[in-house]
């Protein structure tokens, strides 16, 4: 055992020991770590958005706003039982340690035979070394908000009742929604992803919020959403390239959107060689192979409101709408 193996996360066991959908003293719109004085400024609707964005950035860069770090430290210590994270600098040090460990593991497995089963693909996301992915995503939230997709939602569907963040990982869009806005108490926000570490962390952060509902995508169900919930808005960012059945998922989105509902998504153009299913490869070859079919489906069945459905490069952020007839 080397020095990077001191914290190994058994993801299936973690989901059993700390159920992803457990609620603790829940109430509507209750997200305690986003109730600081700074967040009252971020949410102030009388301030222009550009000022709120600037203040958010200043708060993060100066470490005045440590809300992101405090909740991670709590999770790391109480749920993962990791060694103490005593400062922001300690967080960045550990991020570097686990990034190196993950890179070394990827090199060790570079010659392994690719696996294409649903179970094998899930196991890659559950690999102990993917703990680096949690650090990466938390760090990304520290430097980047998700206001653009939310602004699209407020432009094209300002009063949604059911919202889905699909393939959400740590749920950064939902995080920004609660950071910068006061969601309608009648809204329900669904978080959907695989049984892997960042999703567990995302659910943990919102365990006090009654109107945030986690949905686990299971291999025995083809990683598909349940058919009995319909949505006004679906967010799907940096996800399609990872899916083992992107065309089927795209059709399910269309089926589950309410008339007039919108899908806000992007589709990264990956290198086919980079999508081979090596033990640490998180893109899926089907995400590459079915890309044009997915975009053709959206173009034929939905109305394009924002963006361009590029076939030869990444789409960037797009908004498509289900026709209301």
C-alpha positions as CSV (number, residue, x, y, z in Angstrom):
1,X,0.0,0.0,0.0
2,X,1.4,3.4,-1.0
3,X,0.7,6.8,0.6
4,X,-2.2,7.5,-1.7
5,X,-4.2,4.4,-0.6
6,X,-4.9,5.6,2.9
7,X,-8.4,6.7,2.0
8,X,-10.2,4.2,-0.2
9,X,-14.0,4.7,-0.7
10,X,-16.2,1.6,-1.2
11,X,-18.9,3.5,-3.1
12,X,-21.7,0.8,-2.9
13,X,-21.1,0.4,0.8
14,X,-21.1,4.2,1.3
15,X,-24.5,4.4,-0.4
16,X,-25.8,1.7,2.1
17,X,-24.2,3.2,5.2
18,X,-25.3,6.8,4.3
19,X,-28.4,6.5,2.1
20,X,-28.2,9.1,-0.7
21,X,-31.9,10.0,-0.3
22,X,-32.0,10.3,3.5
23,X,-33.4,13.6,4.8
24,X,-32.4,15.3,8.0
25,X,-34.9,17.7,9.6
26,X,-36.1,18.7,6.1
27,X,-37.9,21.9,5.2
28,X,-38.8,23.6,1.9
29,X,-35.8,25.5,0.4
30,X,-33.7,24.7,3.5
31,X,-30.0,24.8,2.5
32,X,-28.2,25.9,5.7
33,X,-24.7,26.5,4.2
34,X,-26.2,29.0,1.7
35,X,-27.8,31.2,4.3
36,X,-24.8,33.5,5.0
37,X,-24.9,37.3,4.8
38,X,-23.0,37.1,1.5
39,X,-25.7,34.9,0.1
40,X,-28.3,37.4,1.0
41,X,-26.4,39.8,-1.2
42,X,-26.0,37.2,-4.0
43,X,-29.8,36.7,-4.0
44,X,-30.7,40.4,-3.9
45,X,-32.9,40.9,-6.9
46,X,-32.5,44.6,-6.7
47,X,-28.8,44.3,-7.6
48,X,-28.0,43.9,-11.3
49,X,-26.8,40.3,-12.1
50,X,-23.4,41.6,-13.2
51,X,-22.8,43.0,-9.7
52,X,-23.9,39.9,-8.0
53,X,-21.6,37.8,-10.2
54,X,-18.7,40.1,-9.4
55,X,-19.3,40.0,-5.7
56,X,-19.5,36.2,-5.8
57,X,-16.2,36.1,-7.6
58,X,-14.6,38.5,-5.1
59,X,-15.9,36.5,-2.2
60,X,-14.4,33.3,-3.6
61,X,-11.1,34.7,-4.6
62,X,-10.5,36.4,-1.2
63,X,-11.8,33.4,0.7
64,X,-14.4,35.6,2.5
65,X,-17.0,33.2,1.1
66,X,-16.0,29.7,2.5
67,X,-19.4,28.1,2.2
68,X,-18.2,25.7,-0.4
69,X,-15.3,24.6,1.7
70,X,-17.1,24.3,5.1
71,X,-19.7,21.8,3.7
72,X,-16.9,19.8,2.0
73,X,-14.9,19.6,5.2
74,X,-17.9,18.4,7.1
75,X,-18.6,15.7,4.5
76,X,-14.9,14.6,4.3
77,X,-14.7,14.3,8.1
78,X,-18.1,12.9,9.1
79,X,-19.0,10.7,6.1
80,X,-15.7,9.7,4.4
81,X,-13.8,9.7,7.7
82,X,-10.8,11.4,6.0
83,X,-8.0,13.0,7.8
84,X,-8.5,16.5,9.0
85,X,-8.9,19.3,6.4
86,X,-7.9,22.3,8.5
87,X,-7.8,25.0,5.9
88,X,-8.5,25.9,2.3
89,X,-4.8,25.3,1.6
90,X,-5.2,21.8,3.0
91,X,-8.0,21.2,0.6
92,X,-5.9,22.2,-2.4
93,X,-3.0,20.0,-1.1
94,X,-5.2,16.9,-0.9
95,X,-6.7,17.7,-4.3
96,X,-3.2,17.5,-5.7
97,X,-2.4,14.3,-3.9
98,X,-5.5,12.5,-5.2
99,X,-5.1,13.9,-8.7
100,X,-1.5,12.4,-8.9
101,X,-2.8,9.1,-7.5
102,X,-5.6,9.0,-10.1
103,X,-3.2,9.8,-12.9
104,X,-0.8,7.0,-11.8
105,X,-3.7,4.5,-11.7
106,X,-4.7,5.5,-15.2
107,X,-1.2,4.9,-16.5
108,X,-1.0,1.5,-14.7
109,X,-4.2,0.4,-16.5
110,X,-3.5,1.9,-19.9
111,X,-3.0,-1.5,-21.5
112,X,-6.1,-3.2,-20.0
113,X,-8.7,-4.6,-22.3
114,X,-11.8,-2.4,-22.8
115,X,-15.1,-3.5,-21.2
116,X,-18.4,-2.4,-22.7
117,X,-21.0,-3.8,-20.3
118,X,-23.2,-1.5,-18.3
119,X,-21.8,-3.0,-15.0
120,X,-18.2,-2.4,-16.1
121,X,-18.9,1.2,-17.1
122,X,-20.5,1.8,-13.6
123,X,-17.5,0.2,-11.9
124,X,-15.2,2.8,-13.5
125,X,-17.2,5.6,-11.9
126,X,-17.0,3.8,-8.6
127,X,-13.3,3.1,-8.7
128,X,-11.5,4.2,-5.4
129,X,-9.2,6.5,-7.4
130,X,-12.2,8.5,-8.8
131,X,-12.1,10.3,-5.4
132,X,-10.0,12.8,-7.4
133,X,-13.1,13.5,-9.4
134,X,-14.8,14.8,-6.2
135,X,-12.0,17.2,-5.5
136,X,-12.0,18.3,-9.1
137,X,-15.8,19.1,-9.0
138,X,-15.7,20.8,-5.7
139,X,-12.8,23.0,-6.9
140,X,-14.7,23.7,-10.1
141,X,-17.7,25.0,-8.0
142,X,-15.2,27.2,-6.1
143,X,-14.2,29.1,-9.2
144,X,-17.3,28.8,-11.5
145,X,-21.0,29.4,-11.0
146,X,-23.7,28.1,-13.3
147,X,-25.8,31.3,-13.9
148,X,-25.9,31.0,-17.7
149,X,-28.1,27.9,-17.9
150,X,-30.3,29.3,-15.1
151,X,-30.7,32.6,-17.0
152,X,-31.8,30.6,-20.0
153,X,-34.4,28.8,-17.8
154,X,-35.7,32.2,-16.5
155,X,-35.9,33.5,-20.0
156,X,-37.7,30.6,-21.7
157,X,-39.6,28.9,-18.9
158,X,-39.7,31.3,-15.9
159,X,-42.2,29.4,-13.8
160,X,-41.3,25.7,-13.9
161,X,-42.7,23.3,-11.4
162,X,-40.5,20.2,-11.9
163,X,-36.8,20.7,-12.7
164,X,-34.3,18.0,-13.4
165,X,-30.5,18.2,-13.2
166,X,-29.5,15.0,-15.1
167,X,-26.1,13.5,-14.6
168,X,-25.7,16.1,-12.0
169,X,-22.7,14.8,-10.0
170,X,-22.4,17.4,-7.2
171,X,-25.4,19.3,-8.6
172,X,-23.7,22.6,-9.5
173,X,-26.7,24.1,-11.3
174,X,-28.9,23.4,-8.3
175,X,-26.3,24.9,-6.1
176,X,-26.1,28.1,-8.1
177,X,-29.9,28.2,-8.2
178,X,-30.0,28.4,-4.4
179,X,-27.0,30.7,-4.3
180,X,-28.4,33.4,-6.6
181,X,-32.2,33.0,-6.4
182,X,-35.0,32.2,-4.1
183,X,-36.7,29.2,-5.7
184,X,-40.5,29.0,-5.6
185,X,-41.4,26.8,-2.6
186,X,-43.8,24.9,-4.9
187,X,-41.0,23.8,-7.2
188,X,-39.5,20.3,-7.0
189,X,-35.9,19.8,-8.1
190,X,-34.8,16.3,-9.1
191,X,-31.1,15.3,-9.1
192,X,-30.3,12.2,-11.1
193,X,-27.0,10.3,-11.5
194,X,-25.2,7.0,-11.1
195,X,-24.2,5.5,-7.8
196,X,-20.9,7.3,-7.5
197,X,-19.1,9.5,-5.0
198,X,-19.8,13.1,-6.4
199,X,-23.5,12.3,-6.6
200,X,-23.5,11.1,-3.0
201,X,-21.8,14.4,-1.9
202,X,-24.3,16.4,-3.9
203,X,-27.2,14.6,-2.2
204,X,-25.6,15.0,1.2
205,X,-25.4,18.8,0.8
206,X,-29.1,19.1,0.1
207,X,-30.2,16.6,2.7
208,X,-32.1,19.3,4.6
209,X,-34.0,20.5,1.6
210,X,-37.4,18.9,1.3
211,X,-38.1,19.9,-2.3
212,X,-34.8,18.5,-3.7
213,X,-35.4,14.8,-4.6
214,X,-32.5,12.5,-5.6
215,X,-33.1,9.9,-8.3
216,X,-30.6,7.0,-8.6
217,X,-29.9,5.7,-12.2
218,X,-29.5,2.0,-11.9
219,X,-27.8,-0.4,-14.3
220,X,-30.6,-3.0,-14.1
221,X,-32.9,-0.2,-15.4
222,X,-30.5,0.8,-18.2
223,X,-29.6,3.9,-16.3
224,X,-32.9,5.4,-17.5
225,X,-35.2,7.8,-15.7
226,X,-38.5,6.7,-14.2
227,X,-41.3,7.2,-16.6
228,X,-43.8,8.5,-14.1
229,X,-42.3,12.0,-13.5
230,X,-42.5,14.8,-16.1
231,X,-40.5,17.9,-16.2
232,X,-40.7,21.6,-17.3
233,X,-37.0,22.0,-17.4
234,X,-34.2,19.5,-17.8
235,X,-30.5,20.4,-17.4
236,X,-27.9,18.0,-19.0
237,X,-24.4,19.5,-19.0
238,X,-21.2,17.6,-19.8
239,X,-23.1,14.3,-19.7
240,X,-24.0,13.0,-23.2
241,X,-20.4,12.0,-24.0
242,X,-20.4,9.7,-20.9
243,X,-23.6,7.9,-21.6
244,X,-23.8,4.3,-22.7
245,X,-27.1,4.8,-24.4
246,X,-27.3,8.5,-25.3
247,X,-29.9,8.1,-28.1
248,X,-32.2,6.3,-25.7
249,X,-31.7,8.9,-23.0
250,X,-32.4,11.7,-25.5
251,X,-35.7,10.1,-26.5
252,X,-36.6,9.7,-22.8
253,X,-36.0,13.4,-22.2
254,X,-38.4,14.2,-25.0
255,X,-41.0,11.8,-23.7
256,X,-40.7,13.2,-20.1
257,X,-40.8,16.9,-21.0
258,X,-44.1,18.6,-20.6
259,X,-45.4,20.5,-23.6
260,X,-43.5,23.8,-23.8
261,X,-40.8,22.3,-21.6
262,X,-37.2,23.0,-22.3
263,X,-33.9,21.0,-22.4
264,X,-30.7,22.9,-21.7
265,X,-27.7,20.8,-22.7
266,X,-24.3,20.6,-24.3
267,X,-22.6,17.8,-26.1
268,X,-18.8,17.6,-26.0
269,X,-17.0,16.4,-29.1
270,X,-14.7,13.7,-27.8
271,X,-11.8,12.0,-29.5
272,X,-12.8,8.5,-30.4
273,X,-9.5,7.1,-29.0
274,X,-10.2,8.9,-25.7
275,X,-13.5,7.2,-25.3
276,X,-12.3,3.6,-25.3
277,X,-13.5,1.8,-22.2
278,X,-10.3,1.4,-20.3
279,X,-10.7,0.9,-16.6
280,X,-10.4,4.6,-15.8
281,X,-12.0,5.9,-19.0
282,X,-15.1,7.8,-18.1
283,X,-16.3,8.7,-21.6
284,X,-18.2,6.0,-23.4
285,X,-17.7,5.0,-27.0
286,X,-21.5,5.1,-27.6
287,X,-21.4,8.7,-26.5
288,X,-19.2,9.3,-29.5
289,X,-20.9,6.9,-31.9
290,X,-24.5,8.1,-31.4
291,X,-23.7,11.8,-31.2
292,X,-25.1,12.8,-34.7
293,X,-28.2,10.7,-34.1
294,X,-28.9,12.4,-30.8
295,X,-28.6,15.9,-32.5
296,X,-30.7,14.8,-35.4
297,X,-33.4,13.6,-33.0
298,X,-33.4,16.9,-31.2
299,X,-33.5,18.9,-34.5
300,X,-36.5,16.9,-35.8
301,X,-38.6,16.8,-32.7
302,X,-37.8,19.9,-30.7
303,X,-37.6,23.7,-31.4
304,X,-34.1,25.2,-31.1
305,X,-34.2,28.4,-29.0
306,X,-30.5,29.0,-28.3
307,X,-27.2,27.7,-29.6
308,X,-26.1,25.6,-32.7
309,X,-26.3,21.8,-33.0
310,X,-22.8,21.4,-34.4
311,X,-22.0,18.0,-35.8
312,X,-18.3,18.6,-36.3
313,X,-17.5,20.2,-32.9
314,X,-18.8,20.6,-29.5
315,X,-22.3,22.2,-29.4
316,X,-21.8,24.6,-26.6
317,X,-24.8,25.4,-24.5
318,X,-28.1,24.9,-26.3
319,X,-31.7,25.3,-25.5
320,X,-34.4,23.2,-27.2
321,X,-38.2,23.2,-26.5
322,X,-40.9,20.6,-26.8
323,X,-43.7,21.9,-29.0
324,X,-46.9,22.5,-27.1
325,X,-49.3,20.8,-29.5
